[in-house]
Amino acid sequence: MIDVSEITALGTTIAGEIIEKRVFDRHVGSIGTDLDLAYEVQDEVVRQLQASKPQRKIGGYKIAFNKASSLQYYGLDEPCIAPVFADLIVPSGAVLDGIDYRDLIIEPELVLTLSRDLPARQCSRDEILASLEPVRPGFELLDPRNAFALDPTAAQAVAQGIYNVGAVIGGPGIAIESLDLATLTTSVSIDGKVVAEATGAAPQDPLEVVAWMTRVLADRGEQLRAGMSVLCGTHLPTRSVAAPSEVSVSMTSVGHASFRLR
């Protein structure tokens, strides 16, 4: 058990490592597999990262480890969550600087954006449906800073914000009621060449993701608000991207998203 001052110190250390893009450190001795502690540290890391950029706000949340295989691998009963900063969410066509990342990795995902606040409690499917903009294609951007070579625990990843460094959101999108996950084909291309493709690969119904998030956030005194985006989990294995490159994802009937890494 560690006290508040130790959590603050650990959060400050991790935030500094993220800002300076230093190689990932598991901080094994203090975090290990303790998810409750990991979320306390994550909260402190978020505070420190917000303090590093005045006016920085949370623009949404990501879900992680929501495939059955991931839950089993990490010994989890449910997925994990981390915030995404609003200033790191960019539209399709954005140009990103490779110098801003140590180890950029992409995950193609469905993205849901809230058209109005959801209550701070677990919400019903109907409440969620009435509060969503069209579902859109996108990428989650991650910078694990070579963490995967160390095989960190889920808790060690959670403390670090599960490596999120933003998202790219495309369009045009479709009403979620029209989304057919079984036939949805996700195709990722780099420099015009298809490098990965799968059909029916969404890890979870996006509405279930949002319902789960409303409960988890309510337990932490938070909620999903209008304008926030939810990253619903990757359809394909993570893939490293090096500059310079043109990166795109297409999802049948949902749309297209792309960015250039220079």
C-alpha positions as CSV (number, residue, x, y, z in Angstrom):
1,M,0.0,0.0,0.0
2,I,1.4,3.4,-0.9
3,D,0.2,6.8,0.4
4,V,-1.0,9.9,-1.4
5,S,2.4,11.5,-1.6
6,E,3.9,8.4,-3.2
7,I,1.0,8.4,-5.8
8,T,1.7,12.0,-6.6
9,A,5.4,11.4,-6.9
10,L,4.8,8.4,-9.2
11,G,2.3,10.3,-11.3
12,T,4.8,13.1,-11.7
13,T,7.5,10.7,-12.8
14,I,5.4,8.9,-15.3
15,A,4.0,12.2,-16.7
16,G,7.6,13.4,-17.2
17,E,8.5,10.3,-19.0
18,I,5.5,10.7,-21.3
19,I,6.3,14.4,-22.0
20,E,10.0,13.6,-22.7
21,K,9.1,10.5,-24.7
22,R,11.5,8.4,-22.6
23,V,11.5,4.6,-22.9
24,F,8.6,3.0,-20.9
25,D,9.3,2.0,-17.3
26,R,7.0,-0.5,-15.7
27,H,7.5,0.8,-12.2
28,V,7.0,-2.8,-11.2
29,G,7.7,-2.5,-7.5
30,S,4.9,0.0,-6.9
31,I,2.1,-0.9,-9.4
32,G,2.5,-4.6,-10.3
33,T,-1.1,-5.9,-11.1
34,D,-3.0,-3.5,-8.7
35,L,-5.6,-1.9,-11.0
36,D,-7.1,0.3,-8.2
37,L,-3.7,1.8,-7.6
38,A,-3.1,2.1,-11.3
39,Y,-6.2,4.2,-11.8
40,E,-5.2,6.5,-8.9
41,V,-1.8,6.9,-10.6
42,Q,-3.5,7.5,-14.0
43,D,-5.6,10.3,-12.4
44,E,-2.4,12.0,-11.2
45,V,-0.7,11.5,-14.5
46,V,-3.7,13.1,-16.2
47,R,-3.5,16.1,-13.8
48,Q,0.2,16.5,-14.5
49,L,-0.3,16.3,-18.3
50,Q,-3.1,18.8,-18.1
51,A,-0.9,21.1,-16.0
52,S,1.8,20.9,-18.7
53,K,-0.6,22.5,-21.2
54,P,-3.0,25.1,-19.7
55,Q,-6.6,24.8,-20.9
56,R,-6.1,21.1,-21.9
57,K,-9.3,19.2,-21.6
58,I,-10.4,15.6,-21.8
59,G,-12.0,15.0,-25.2
60,G,-13.2,11.5,-24.7
61,Y,-12.1,8.0,-23.6
62,K,-10.6,4.8,-25.0
63,I,-11.4,1.3,-24.1
64,A,-8.6,-1.3,-24.0
65,F,-8.3,-5.0,-23.7
66,N,-12.0,-5.6,-24.8
67,K,-11.3,-8.6,-26.9
68,A,-11.8,-12.0,-25.2
69,S,-8.2,-13.0,-25.9
70,S,-6.9,-9.8,-24.3
71,L,-9.0,-10.2,-21.2
72,Q,-7.7,-13.8,-20.8
73,Y,-4.1,-12.8,-21.5
74,Y,-4.1,-10.1,-18.8
75,G,-6.3,-12.0,-16.4
76,L,-9.0,-9.3,-16.4
77,D,-12.7,-9.5,-15.6
78,E,-13.5,-6.4,-17.7
79,P,-11.7,-4.0,-20.0
80,C,-9.8,-0.9,-19.0
81,I,-10.3,2.8,-19.7
82,A,-8.2,5.9,-20.2
83,P,-8.9,9.5,-21.2
84,V,-8.0,11.0,-24.6
85,F,-7.1,14.7,-24.6
86,A,-9.1,17.0,-26.8
87,D,-6.1,18.7,-28.3
88,L,-4.8,15.3,-29.6
89,I,-8.0,14.4,-31.5
90,V,-7.6,15.5,-35.1
91,P,-9.8,15.2,-38.2
92,S,-9.0,13.0,-41.2
93,G,-6.4,14.5,-43.4
94,A,-4.3,15.8,-40.6
95,V,-0.5,16.1,-40.9
96,L,1.3,14.7,-37.9
97,D,5.0,15.2,-37.0
98,G,7.0,12.1,-36.5
99,I,9.2,13.9,-34.1
100,D,6.3,14.1,-31.6
101,Y,6.4,10.3,-31.1
102,R,9.0,7.8,-29.9
103,D,7.1,4.7,-31.1
104,L,3.9,5.6,-33.0
105,I,1.4,2.8,-33.3
106,I,-2.1,2.8,-34.9
107,E,-5.3,0.9,-34.2
108,P,-8.3,1.2,-36.5
109,E,-11.5,1.7,-34.6
110,L,-15.1,2.8,-34.7
111,V,-15.6,6.1,-33.0
112,L,-18.7,7.3,-31.3
113,T,-19.2,11.0,-30.4
114,L,-21.8,12.3,-27.9
115,S,-24.4,14.8,-29.1
116,R,-25.5,15.5,-25.5
117,D,-24.4,14.6,-22.0
118,L,-25.2,11.2,-20.7
119,P,-26.2,10.9,-17.0
120,A,-23.6,9.9,-14.4
121,R,-24.8,6.4,-14.1
122,Q,-25.0,3.3,-16.2
123,C,-27.2,4.3,-19.2
124,S,-29.6,2.2,-21.1
125,R,-29.3,1.4,-24.8
126,D,-32.1,3.7,-25.7
127,E,-30.6,6.6,-23.7
128,I,-27.3,6.1,-25.6
129,L,-28.9,5.8,-29.0
130,A,-30.6,9.1,-28.4
131,S,-27.3,10.8,-27.5
132,L,-25.0,9.8,-30.4
133,E,-23.8,11.3,-33.6
134,P,-23.2,8.9,-36.5
135,V,-20.6,6.3,-35.9
136,R,-17.4,7.1,-37.8
137,P,-14.1,5.4,-38.7
138,G,-10.8,6.4,-37.2
139,F,-7.5,5.5,-35.7
140,E,-6.4,5.5,-32.2
141,L,-2.8,6.8,-31.9
142,L,-0.6,5.2,-29.3
143,D,3.0,5.7,-28.3
144,P,4.0,2.8,-26.0
145,R,7.6,4.0,-26.0
146,N,8.8,0.4,-26.6
147,A,6.7,-0.9,-23.7
148,F,5.6,-4.1,-25.6
149,A,9.2,-5.4,-25.4
150,L,8.7,-5.5,-21.6
151,D,5.3,-7.2,-21.6
152,P,3.8,-4.9,-18.9
153,T,0.7,-5.8,-16.9
154,A,-2.6,-4.3,-17.6
155,A,-2.2,-2.2,-14.5
156,Q,1.2,-0.9,-15.5
157,A,-0.4,0.2,-18.9
158,V,-3.4,1.8,-17.2
159,A,-1.1,3.9,-15.0
160,Q,0.4,5.3,-18.2
161,G,-3.0,6.1,-19.8
162,I,-2.7,2.9,-21.9
163,Y,-0.3,4.7,-24.2
164,N,-2.9,6.9,-25.8
165,V,-1.5,10.0,-27.7
166,G,-4.7,10.9,-29.6
167,A,-7.0,9.9,-32.4
168,V,-7.8,10.6,-36.0
169,I,-11.5,10.7,-36.9
170,G,-12.9,10.4,-40.4
171,G,-16.3,10.1,-42.0
172,P,-18.9,10.4,-43.3
173,G,-20.2,7.9,-40.8
174,I,-23.6,6.2,-40.6
175,A,-26.4,5.9,-38.0
176,I,-25.4,3.3,-35.5
177,E,-28.7,1.5,-36.0
178,S,-27.5,0.8,-39.6
179,L,-24.2,-0.6,-38.5
180,D,-23.7,-4.3,-39.4
181,L,-20.7,-5.5,-37.4
182,A,-20.8,-9.0,-39.0
183,T,-20.2,-7.7,-42.5
184,L,-18.1,-4.7,-41.6
185,T,-14.7,-4.9,-43.4
186,T,-11.8,-2.8,-42.1
187,S,-8.9,-2.2,-44.4
188,V,-5.7,-0.3,-43.5
189,S,-3.3,1.0,-46.1
190,I,0.1,2.6,-45.8
191,D,1.4,4.5,-48.8
192,G,-1.4,3.2,-50.9
193,K,-0.7,-0.5,-50.1
194,V,-3.2,-2.6,-48.1
195,V,-1.3,-3.9,-45.1
196,A,-4.1,-5.4,-43.0
197,E,-7.8,-6.3,-43.6
198,A,-10.5,-8.1,-41.7
199,T,-14.3,-8.6,-41.7
200,G,-16.4,-8.8,-38.6
201,A,-13.5,-7.9,-36.5
202,A,-14.9,-5.3,-34.2
203,P,-14.1,-6.5,-30.6
204,Q,-17.5,-5.4,-29.2
205,D,-20.8,-3.8,-30.0
206,P,-20.0,0.0,-29.7
207,L,-23.2,0.6,-27.7
208,E,-22.0,-1.9,-25.1
209,V,-18.7,-0.1,-24.9
210,V,-20.5,3.2,-24.1
211,A,-22.9,1.5,-21.6
212,W,-19.9,0.0,-19.8
213,M,-18.1,3.4,-19.8
214,T,-21.0,5.2,-18.3
215,R,-21.0,2.8,-15.4
216,V,-17.2,2.9,-14.9
217,L,-17.0,6.7,-15.2
218,A,-20.0,7.1,-12.8
219,D,-18.2,5.0,-10.2
220,R,-15.3,7.5,-10.5
221,G,-17.5,10.6,-10.3
222,E,-17.2,11.4,-14.0
223,Q,-19.5,11.1,-17.1
224,L,-19.5,11.3,-20.8
225,R,-20.4,14.7,-22.0
226,A,-21.5,16.3,-25.3
227,G,-18.7,16.5,-27.8
228,M,-16.7,13.7,-26.2
229,S,-15.6,10.8,-28.4
230,V,-15.4,7.1,-27.5
231,L,-12.8,4.9,-29.1
232,C,-14.4,1.5,-29.3
233,G,-11.5,-0.9,-29.6
234,T,-9.2,-2.1,-32.3
235,H,-10.3,-4.2,-35.3
236,L,-6.8,-5.3,-36.2
237,P,-3.5,-5.9,-34.5
238,T,-1.5,-2.8,-33.6
239,R,0.9,-1.6,-36.3
240,S,3.9,0.7,-36.1
241,V,4.1,3.6,-38.4
242,A,7.3,5.4,-39.4
243,A,7.7,8.8,-41.1
244,P,7.2,9.7,-43.8
245,S,4.0,7.8,-44.7
246,E,0.4,8.2,-45.7
247,V,-1.9,6.1,-43.5
248,S,-5.6,5.3,-44.2
249,V,-8.4,3.1,-43.0
250,S,-11.7,2.3,-44.8
251,M,-14.7,0.7,-43.3
252,T,-17.5,-0.6,-45.5
253,S,-20.5,1.7,-45.3
254,V,-19.0,3.7,-42.5
255,G,-16.3,5.7,-44.3
256,H,-12.7,6.6,-44.5
257,A,-10.0,8.2,-42.3
258,S,-6.4,9.1,-43.1
259,F,-3.4,11.1,-41.9
260,R,0.1,11.9,-43.1
261,L,3.1,11.3,-40.9
262,R,6.0,13.6,-41.8
